[in-house]
């Protein structure tokens, strides 16, 4: 799941920028902490979905491609 998180976090952050970061930025430090929490939760959730529906099924196919 770490690779999915690495690969998708910038996409999630850029999507959230206009919907979450802009409105919460005006609340100062509390808004910044909320932004960090929301970004982390969204990135981890999206990475978990990618792992579950994309990466895990591909890893199950690896037994068909063994090289000896």
PDB file of N, CA, C and O in Angstrom:
ATOM      1  N   UNK A   1       0.819  -1.191   0.000  1.00  0.00           N
ATOM      2  CA  UNK A   1       0.000   0.000   0.000  1.00  0.00           C
ATOM      3  C   UNK A   1       0.864   1.256   0.000  1.00  0.00           C
ATOM      4  O   UNK A   1       0.400   2.325  -0.397  1.00  0.00           O
ATOM      5  N   UNK A   2       2.105   1.140   0.437  1.00  0.00           N
ATOM      6  CA  UNK A   2       2.953   2.325   0.488  1.00  0.00           C
ATOM      7  C   UNK A   2       3.239   2.881  -0.898  1.00  0.00           C
ATOM      8  O   UNK A   2       3.329   4.097  -1.067  1.00  0.00           O
ATOM      9  N   UNK A   3       3.385   2.005  -1.900  1.00  0.00           N
ATOM     10  CA  UNK A   3       3.612   2.512  -3.247  1.00  0.00           C
ATOM     11  C   UNK A   3       2.378   3.256  -3.764  1.00  0.00           C
ATOM     12  O   UNK A   3       2.505   4.291  -4.419  1.00  0.00           O
ATOM     13  N   UNK A   4       1.204   2.740  -3.476  1.00  0.00           N
ATOM     14  CA  UNK A   4      -0.022   3.431  -3.889  1.00  0.00           C
ATOM     15  C   UNK A   4      -0.107   4.807  -3.239  1.00  0.00           C
ATOM     16  O   UNK A   4      -0.517   5.777  -3.876  1.00  0.00           O
ATOM     17  N   UNK A   5       0.276   4.886  -1.984  1.00  0.00           N
ATOM     18  CA  UNK A   5       0.268   6.172  -1.284  1.00  0.00           C
ATOM     19  C   UNK A   5       1.276   7.127  -1.914  1.00  0.00           C
ATOM     20  O   UNK A   5       0.981   8.304  -2.121  1.00  0.00           O
ATOM     21  N   UNK A   6       2.456   6.617  -2.214  1.00  0.00           N
ATOM     22  CA  UNK A   6       3.481   7.442  -2.849  1.00  0.00           C
ATOM     23  C   UNK A   6       3.020   7.927  -4.217  1.00  0.00           C
ATOM     24  O   UNK A   6       3.244   9.082  -4.580  1.00  0.00           O
ATOM     25  N   UNK A   7       2.377   7.048  -4.973  1.00  0.00           N
ATOM     26  CA  UNK A   7       1.997   7.376  -6.343  1.00  0.00           C
ATOM     27  C   UNK A   7       0.806   8.324  -6.423  1.00  0.00           C
ATOM     28  O   UNK A   7       0.704   9.085  -7.385  1.00  0.00           O
ATOM     29  N   UNK A   8      -0.088   8.304  -5.455  1.00  0.00           N
ATOM     30  CA  UNK A   8      -1.332   9.069  -5.604  1.00  0.00           C
ATOM     31  C   UNK A   8      -1.449  10.276  -4.686  1.00  0.00           C
ATOM     32  O   UNK A   8      -2.403  11.039  -4.838  1.00  0.00           O
ATOM     33  N   UNK A   9      -0.549  10.493  -3.756  1.00  0.00           N
ATOM     34  CA  UNK A   9      -0.769  11.562  -2.783  1.00  0.00           C
ATOM     35  C   UNK A   9      -0.786  12.948  -3.424  1.00  0.00           C
ATOM     36  O   UNK A   9      -1.561  13.803  -2.996  1.00  0.00           O
ATOM     37  N   UNK A  10       0.037  13.192  -4.426  1.00  0.00           N
ATOM     38  CA  UNK A  10       0.038  14.508  -5.065  1.00  0.00           C
ATOM     39  C   UNK A  10      -1.282  14.760  -5.800  1.00  0.00           C
ATOM     40  O   UNK A  10      -1.801  15.876  -5.781  1.00  0.00           O
ATOM     41  N   UNK A  11      -1.813  13.742  -6.434  1.00  0.00           N
ATOM     42  CA  UNK A  11      -3.107  13.874  -7.103  1.00  0.00           C
ATOM     43  C   UNK A  11      -4.199  14.229  -6.093  1.00  0.00           C
ATOM     44  O   UNK A  11      -5.006  15.127  -6.334  1.00  0.00           O
ATOM     45  N   UNK A  12      -4.220  13.526  -4.973  1.00  0.00           N
ATOM     46  CA  UNK A  12      -5.232  13.788  -3.936  1.00  0.00           C
ATOM     47  C   UNK A  12      -5.058  15.190  -3.369  1.00  0.00           C
ATOM     48  O   UNK A  12      -6.041  15.906  -3.178  1.00  0.00           O
ATOM     49  N   UNK A  13      -3.817  15.592  -3.097  1.00  0.00           N
ATOM     50  CA  UNK A  13      -3.573  16.917  -2.537  1.00  0.00           C
ATOM     51  C   UNK A  13      -4.009  18.018  -3.504  1.00  0.00           C
ATOM     52  O   UNK A  13      -4.582  19.023  -3.085  1.00  0.00           O
ATOM     53  N   UNK A  14      -3.740  17.831  -4.785  1.00  0.00           N
ATOM     54  CA  UNK A  14      -4.104  18.879  -5.738  1.00  0.00           C
ATOM     55  C   UNK A  14      -5.621  18.955  -5.940  1.00  0.00           C
ATOM     56  O   UNK A  14      -6.157  20.036  -6.183  1.00  0.00           O
ATOM     57  N   UNK A  15      -6.304  17.834  -5.844  1.00  0.00           N
ATOM     58  CA  UNK A  15      -7.767  17.857  -5.948  1.00  0.00           C
ATOM     59  C   UNK A  15      -8.372  18.541  -4.726  1.00  0.00           C
ATOM     60  O   UNK A  15      -9.327  19.308  -4.847  1.00  0.00           O
ATOM     61  N   UNK A  16      -7.816  18.264  -3.555  1.00  0.00           N
ATOM     62  CA  UNK A  16      -8.351  18.847  -2.325  1.00  0.00           C
ATOM     63  C   UNK A  16      -8.021  20.324  -2.163  1.00  0.00           C
ATOM     64  O   UNK A  16      -8.655  21.010  -1.362  1.00  0.00           O
ATOM     65  N   UNK A  17      -7.053  20.821  -2.901  1.00  0.00           N
ATOM     66  CA  UNK A  17      -6.588  22.185  -2.692  1.00  0.00           C
ATOM     67  C   UNK A  17      -7.721  23.201  -2.780  1.00  0.00           C
ATOM     68  O   UNK A  17      -7.883  24.023  -1.878  1.00  0.00           O
ATOM     69  N   UNK A  18      -8.486  23.156  -3.826  1.00  0.00           N
ATOM     70  CA  UNK A  18      -9.523  24.185  -3.987  1.00  0.00           C
ATOM     71  C   UNK A  18     -10.753  23.923  -3.127  1.00  0.00           C
ATOM     72  O   UNK A  18     -11.464  24.858  -2.759  1.00  0.00           O
ATOM     73  N   UNK A  19     -11.010  22.654  -2.805  1.00  0.00           N
ATOM     74  CA  UNK A  19     -12.219  22.333  -2.033  1.00  0.00           C
ATOM     75  C   UNK A  19     -12.004  22.403  -0.519  1.00  0.00           C
ATOM     76  O   UNK A  19     -12.939  22.699   0.225  1.00  0.00           O
ATOM     77  N   UNK A  20     -10.793  22.134  -0.064  1.00  0.00           N
ATOM     78  CA  UNK A  20     -10.540  22.057   1.377  1.00  0.00           C
ATOM     79  C   UNK A  20      -9.550  23.118   1.834  1.00  0.00           C
ATOM     80  O   UNK A  20      -9.815  23.836   2.798  1.00  0.00           O
ATOM     81  N   UNK A  21      -8.417  23.225   1.159  1.00  0.00           N
ATOM     82  CA  UNK A  21      -7.359  24.121   1.626  1.00  0.00           C
ATOM     83  C   UNK A  21      -7.765  25.588   1.599  1.00  0.00           C
ATOM     84  O   UNK A  21      -7.549  26.308   2.573  1.00  0.00           O
ATOM     85  N   UNK A  22      -8.346  26.032   0.502  1.00  0.00           N
ATOM     86  CA  UNK A  22      -8.737  27.445   0.395  1.00  0.00           C
ATOM     87  C   UNK A  22      -9.717  27.866   1.488  1.00  0.00           C
ATOM     88  O   UNK A  22      -9.478  28.877   2.148  1.00  0.00           O
ATOM     89  N   UNK A  23     -10.818  27.127   1.707  1.00  0.00           N
ATOM     90  CA  UNK A  23     -11.764  27.560   2.746  1.00  0.00           C
ATOM     91  C   UNK A  23     -11.205  27.483   4.171  1.00  0.00           C
ATOM     92  O   UNK A  23     -11.532  28.329   5.004  1.00  0.00           O
ATOM     93  N   UNK A  24     -10.370  26.484   4.460  1.00  0.00           N
ATOM     94  CA  UNK A  24      -9.881  26.314   5.826  1.00  0.00           C
ATOM     95  C   UNK A  24      -8.662  27.169   6.149  1.00  0.00           C
ATOM     96  O   UNK A  24      -8.327  27.348   7.320  1.00  0.00           O
ATOM     97  N   UNK A  25      -8.007  27.688   5.142  1.00  0.00           N
ATOM     98  CA  UNK A  25      -6.783  28.458   5.378  1.00  0.00           C
ATOM     99  C   UNK A  25      -7.039  29.724   6.204  1.00  0.00           C
ATOM    100  O   UNK A  25      -6.150  30.187   6.918  1.00  0.00           O
ATOM    101  N   UNK A  26      -8.213  30.265   6.111  1.00  0.00           N
ATOM    102  CA  UNK A  26      -8.506  31.512   6.832  1.00  0.00           C
ATOM    103  C   UNK A  26      -8.646  31.316   8.343  1.00  0.00           C
ATOM    104  O   UNK A  26      -8.710  32.300   9.080  1.00  0.00           O
ATOM    105  N   UNK A  27      -8.694  30.069   8.822  1.00  0.00           N
ATOM    106  CA  UNK A  27      -8.834  29.810  10.259  1.00  0.00           C
ATOM    107  C   UNK A  27      -7.503  29.689  10.976  1.00  0.00           C
ATOM    108  O   UNK A  27      -7.466  29.295  12.142  1.00  0.00           O
ATOM    109  N   UNK A  28      -6.419  30.014  10.311  1.00  0.00           N
ATOM    110  CA  UNK A  28      -5.109  30.036  10.943  1.00  0.00           C
ATOM    111  C   UNK A  28      -4.592  28.646  11.248  1.00  0.00           C
ATOM    112  O   UNK A  28      -4.743  27.718  10.454  1.00  0.00           O
ATOM    113  N   UNK A  29      -3.974  28.519  12.425  1.00  0.00           N
ATOM    114  CA  UNK A  29      -3.324  27.260  12.804  1.00  0.00           C
ATOM    115  C   UNK A  29      -4.324  26.106  12.907  1.00  0.00           C
ATOM    116  O   UNK A  29      -4.014  24.991  12.488  1.00  0.00           O
ATOM    117  N   UNK A  30      -5.491  26.348  13.444  1.00  0.00           N
ATOM    118  CA  UNK A  30      -6.497  25.280  13.543  1.00  0.00           C
ATOM    119  C   UNK A  30      -6.920  24.810  12.151  1.00  0.00           C
ATOM    120  O   UNK A  30      -7.106  23.613  11.934  1.00  0.00           O
ATOM    121  N   UNK A  31      -7.069  25.723  11.226  1.00  0.00           N
ATOM    122  CA  UNK A  31      -7.401  25.350   9.856  1.00  0.00           C
ATOM    123  C   UNK A  31      -6.290  24.569   9.194  1.00  0.00           C
ATOM    124  O   UNK A  31      -6.546  23.631   8.439  1.00  0.00           O
ATOM    125  N   UNK A  32      -5.042  24.956   9.478  1.00  0.00           N
ATOM    126  CA  UNK A  32      -3.902  24.231   8.910  1.00  0.00           C
ATOM    127  C   UNK A  32      -3.835  22.799   9.438  1.00  0.00           C
ATOM    128  O   UNK A  32      -3.553  21.867   8.684  1.00  0.00           O
ATOM    129  N   UNK A  33      -4.092  22.628  10.720  1.00  0.00           N
ATOM    130  CA  UNK A  33      -4.100  21.258  11.277  1.00  0.00           C
ATOM    131  C   UNK A  33      -5.241  20.439  10.686  1.00  0.00           C
ATOM    132  O   UNK A  33      -5.088  19.243  10.439  1.00  0.00           O
ATOM    133  N   UNK A  34      -6.373  21.074  10.462  1.00  0.00           N
ATOM    134  CA  UNK A  34      -7.495  20.375   9.830  1.00  0.00           C
ATOM    135  C   UNK A  34      -7.145  19.976   8.396  1.00  0.00           C
ATOM    136  O   UNK A  34      -7.493  18.882   7.952  1.00  0.00           O
ATOM    137  N   UNK A  35      -6.457  20.860   7.676  1.00  0.00           N
ATOM    138  CA  UNK A  35      -6.024  20.557   6.314  1.00  0.00           C
ATOM    139  C   UNK A  35      -5.105  19.341   6.308  1.00  0.00           C
ATOM    140  O   UNK A  35      -5.269  18.439   5.487  1.00  0.00           O
ATOM    141  N   UNK A  36      -4.143  19.316   7.221  1.00  0.00           N
ATOM    142  CA  UNK A  36      -3.203  18.181   7.298  1.00  0.00           C
ATOM    143  C   UNK A  36      -3.961  16.887   7.578  1.00  0.00           C
ATOM    144  O   UNK A  36      -3.710  15.870   6.932  1.00  0.00           O
ATOM    145  N   UNK A  37      -4.880  16.917   8.532  1.00  0.00           N
ATOM    146  CA  UNK A  37      -5.644  15.715   8.869  1.00  0.00           C
ATOM    147  C   UNK A  37      -6.509  15.227   7.715  1.00  0.00           C
ATOM    148  O   UNK A  37      -6.572  14.030   7.436  1.00  0.00           O
ATOM    149  N   UNK A  38      -7.168  16.159   7.052  1.00  0.00           N
ATOM    150  CA  UNK A  38      -8.034  15.793   5.924  1.00  0.00           C
ATOM    151  C   UNK A  38      -7.204  15.254   4.769  1.00  0.00           C
ATOM    152  O   UNK A  38      -7.583  14.266   4.140  1.00  0.00           O
ATOM    153  N   UNK A  39      -6.070  15.897   4.486  1.00  0.00           N
ATOM    154  CA  UNK A  39      -5.190  15.425   3.416  1.00  0.00           C
ATOM    155  C   UNK A  39      -4.678  14.018   3.699  1.00  0.00           C
ATOM    156  O   UNK A  39      -4.681  13.162   2.815  1.00  0.00           O
ATOM    157  N   UNK A  40      -4.241  13.782   4.923  1.00  0.00           N
ATOM    158  CA  UNK A  40      -3.716  12.459   5.274  1.00  0.00           C
ATOM    159  C   UNK A  40      -4.803  11.401   5.164  1.00  0.00           C
ATOM    160  O   UNK A  40      -4.579  10.335   4.591  1.00  0.00           O
ATOM    161  N   UNK A  41      -5.972  11.688   5.705  1.00  0.00           N
ATOM    162  CA  UNK A  41      -7.062  10.716   5.659  1.00  0.00           C
ATOM    163  C   UNK A  41      -7.478  10.422   4.215  1.00  0.00           C
ATOM    164  O   UNK A  41      -7.718   9.267   3.864  1.00  0.00           O
ATOM    165  N   UNK A  42      -7.565  11.446   3.386  1.00  0.00           N
ATOM    166  CA  UNK A  42      -7.976  11.252   1.993  1.00  0.00           C
ATOM    167  C   UNK A  42      -6.924  10.482   1.205  1.00  0.00           C
ATOM    168  O   UNK A  42      -7.261   9.593   0.423  1.00  0.00           O
ATOM    169  N   UNK A  43      -5.644  10.820   1.409  1.00  0.00           N
ATOM    170  CA  UNK A  43      -4.580  10.130   0.677  1.00  0.00           C
ATOM    171  C   UNK A  43      -4.481   8.669   1.090  1.00  0.00           C
ATOM    172  O   UNK A  43      -4.321   7.796   0.238  1.00  0.00           O
ATOM    173  N   UNK A  44      -4.575   8.394   2.386  1.00  0.00           N
ATOM    174  CA  UNK A  44      -4.503   7.010   2.857  1.00  0.00           C
ATOM    175  C   UNK A  44      -5.731   6.231   2.395  1.00  0.00           C
ATOM    176  O   UNK A  44      -5.610   5.073   1.995  1.00  0.00           O
ATOM    177  N   UNK A  45      -6.897   6.844   2.445  1.00  0.00           N
ATOM    178  CA  UNK A  45      -8.102   6.169   1.975  1.00  0.00           C
ATOM    179  C   UNK A  45      -8.050   5.854   0.486  1.00  0.00           C
ATOM    180  O   UNK A  45      -8.417   4.755   0.071  1.00  0.00           O
ATOM    181  N   UNK A  46      -7.596   6.808  -0.321  1.00  0.00           N
ATOM    182  CA  UNK A  46      -7.492   6.578  -1.761  1.00  0.00           C
ATOM    183  C   UNK A  46      -6.442   5.517  -2.063  1.00  0.00           C
ATOM    184  O   UNK A  46      -6.641   4.683  -2.946  1.00  0.00           O
ATOM    185  N   UNK A  47      -5.325   5.542  -1.339  1.00  0.00           N
ATOM    186  CA  UNK A  47      -4.287   4.524  -1.539  1.00  0.00           C
ATOM    187  C   UNK A  47      -4.796   3.139  -1.155  1.00  0.00           C
ATOM    188  O   UNK A  47      -4.462   2.153  -1.813  1.00  0.00           O
ATOM    189  N   UNK A  48      -5.596   3.057  -0.105  1.00  0.00           N
ATOM    190  CA  UNK A  48      -6.166   1.764   0.293  1.00  0.00           C
ATOM    191  C   UNK A  48      -7.113   1.233  -0.783  1.00  0.00           C
ATOM    192  O   UNK A  48      -7.116   0.037  -1.073  1.00  0.00           O
ATOM    193  N   UNK A  49      -7.909   2.115  -1.368  1.00  0.00           N
ATOM    194  CA  UNK A  49      -8.790   1.695  -2.468  1.00  0.00           C
ATOM    195  C   UNK A  49      -7.986   1.226  -3.675  1.00  0.00           C
ATOM    196  O   UNK A  49      -8.314   0.209  -4.286  1.00  0.00           O
ATOM    197  N   UNK A  50      -6.935   1.966  -4.020  1.00  0.00           N
ATOM    198  CA  UNK A  50      -6.091   1.551  -5.134  1.00  0.00           C
ATOM    199  C   UNK A  50      -5.448   0.189  -4.874  1.00  0.00           C
ATOM    200  O   UNK A  50      -5.391  -0.661  -5.763  1.00  0.00           O
ATOM    201  N   UNK A  51      -4.972  -0.003  -3.660  1.00  0.00           N
ATOM    202  CA  UNK A  51      -4.340  -1.275  -3.334  1.00  0.00           C
ATOM    203  C   UNK A  51      -5.350  -2.415  -3.405  1.00  0.00           C
ATOM    204  O   UNK A  51      -5.058  -3.479  -3.951  1.00  0.00           O
ATOM    205  N   UNK A  52      -6.517  -2.189  -2.861  1.00  0.00           N
ATOM    206  CA  UNK A  52      -7.521  -3.246  -2.796  1.00  0.00           C
ATOM    207  C   UNK A  52      -8.055  -3.629  -4.175  1.00  0.00           C
ATOM    208  O   UNK A  52      -8.221  -4.813  -4.468  1.00  0.00           O
ATOM    209  N   UNK A  53      -8.322  -2.647  -5.014  1.00  0.00           N
ATOM    210  CA  UNK A  53      -8.967  -2.926  -6.298  1.00  0.00           C
ATOM    211  C   UNK A  53      -8.015  -2.978  -7.489  1.00  0.00           C
ATOM    212  O   UNK A  53      -8.421  -3.413  -8.567  1.00  0.00           O
ATOM    213  N   UNK A  54      -6.775  -2.554  -7.334  1.00  0.00           N
ATOM    214  CA  UNK A  54      -5.856  -2.531  -8.464  1.00  0.00           C
ATOM    215  C   UNK A  54      -4.587  -3.345  -8.195  1.00  0.00           C
ATOM    216  O   UNK A  54      -4.266  -4.272  -8.938  1.00  0.00           O
ATOM    217  N   UNK A  55      -3.870  -2.988  -7.125  1.00  0.00           N
ATOM    218  CA  UNK A  55      -2.570  -3.616  -6.878  1.00  0.00           C
ATOM    219  C   UNK A  55      -2.695  -5.066  -6.414  1.00  0.00           C
ATOM    220  O   UNK A  55      -1.957  -5.929  -6.889  1.00  0.00           O
ATOM    221  N   UNK A  56      -3.601  -5.340  -5.512  1.00  0.00           N
ATOM    222  CA  UNK A  56      -3.759  -6.709  -5.000  1.00  0.00           C
ATOM    223  C   UNK A  56      -4.161  -7.709  -6.087  1.00  0.00           C
ATOM    224  O   UNK A  56      -3.588  -8.798  -6.129  1.00  0.00           O
ATOM    225  N   UNK A  57      -5.123  -7.395  -6.972  1.00  0.00           N
ATOM    226  CA  UNK A  57      -5.423  -8.345  -8.051  1.00  0.00           C
ATOM    227  C   UNK A  57      -4.236  -8.586  -8.984  1.00  0.00           C
ATOM    228  O   UNK A  57      -4.062  -9.698  -9.482  1.00  0.00           O
ATOM    229  N   UNK A  58      -3.426  -7.566  -9.224  1.00  0.00           N
ATOM    230  CA  UNK A  58      -2.244  -7.751 -10.064  1.00  0.00           C
ATOM    231  C   UNK A  58      -1.224  -8.644  -9.362  1.00  0.00           C
ATOM    232  O   UNK A  58      -0.596  -9.488 -10.002  1.00  0.00           O
ATOM    233  N   UNK A  59      -1.055  -8.467  -8.061  1.00  0.00           N
ATOM    234  CA  UNK A  59      -0.106  -9.301  -7.318  1.00  0.00           C
ATOM    235  C   UNK A  59      -0.534 -10.763  -7.299  1.00  0.00           C
ATOM    236  O   UNK A  59       0.317 -11.649  -7.220  1.00  0.00           O
ATOM    237  N   UNK A  60      -1.826 -11.031  -7.369  1.00  0.00           N
ATOM    238  CA  UNK A  60      -2.292 -12.419  -7.423  1.00  0.00           C
ATOM    239  C   UNK A  60      -1.883 -13.099  -8.725  1.00  0.00           C
ATOM    240  O   UNK A  60      -1.780 -14.325  -8.762  1.00  0.00           O
ATOM    241  N   UNK A  61      -1.652 -12.351  -9.777  1.00  0.00           N
ATOM    242  CA  UNK A  61      -1.248 -12.909 -11.059  1.00  0.00           C
ATOM    243  C   UNK A  61       0.241 -13.242 -11.126  1.00  0.00           C
ATOM    244  O   UNK A  61       0.686 -13.900 -12.066  1.00  0.00           O
ATOM    245  N   UNK A  62       0.996 -12.800 -10.155  1.00  0.00           N
ATOM    246  CA  UNK A  62       2.440 -12.956 -10.223  1.00  0.00           C
ATOM    247  C   UNK A  62       2.870 -14.421 -10.222  1.00  0.00           C
ATOM    248  O   UNK A  62       3.944 -14.732 -10.736  1.00  0.00           O
ATOM    249  N   UNK A  63       2.079 -15.320  -9.670  1.00  0.00           N
ATOM    250  CA  UNK A  63       2.446 -16.735  -9.659  1.00  0.00           C
ATOM    251  C   UNK A  63       2.475 -17.323 -11.067  1.00  0.00           C
ATOM    252  O   UNK A  63       3.123 -18.345 -11.295  1.00  0.00           O
ATOM    253  N   UNK A  64       1.787 -16.696 -12.005  1.00  0.00           N
ATOM    254  CA  UNK A  64       1.787 -17.160 -13.388  1.00  0.00           C
ATOM    255  C   UNK A  64       3.025 -16.746 -14.165  1.00  0.00           C
ATOM    256  O   UNK A  64       3.263 -17.240 -15.267  1.00  0.00           O
ATOM    257  N   UNK A  65       3.804 -15.855 -13.605  1.00  0.00           N
ATOM    258  CA  UNK A  65       4.964 -15.306 -14.307  1.00  0.00           C
ATOM    259  C   UNK A  65       6.262 -15.552 -13.547  1.00  0.00           C
ATOM    260  O   UNK A  65       7.076 -14.640 -13.400  1.00  0.00           O
ATOM    261  N   UNK A  66       6.459 -16.752 -13.073  1.00  0.00           N
ATOM    262  CA  UNK A  66       7.700 -17.056 -12.359  1.00  0.00           C
ATOM    263  C   UNK A  66       8.789 -17.392 -13.369  1.00  0.00           C
ATOM    264  O   UNK A  66       8.545 -18.075 -14.363  1.00  0.00           O
ATOM    265  N   UNK A  67       9.973 -16.908 -13.102  1.00  0.00           N
ATOM    266  CA  UNK A  67      11.135 -17.171 -13.956  1.00  0.00           C
ATOM    267  C   UNK A  67      12.111 -18.021 -13.181  1.00  0.00           C
ATOM    268  O   UNK A  67      12.493 -17.690 -12.058  1.00  0.00           O
ATOM    269  N   UNK A  68      12.514 -19.129 -13.797  1.00  0.00           N
ATOM    270  CA  UNK A  68      13.461 -20.033 -13.129  1.00  0.00           C
ATOM    271  C   UNK A  68      14.675 -20.231 -13.974  1.00  0.00           C
ATOM    272  O   UNK A  68      15.588 -20.959 -13.584  1.00  0.00           O
TER     273      UNK A  68
END
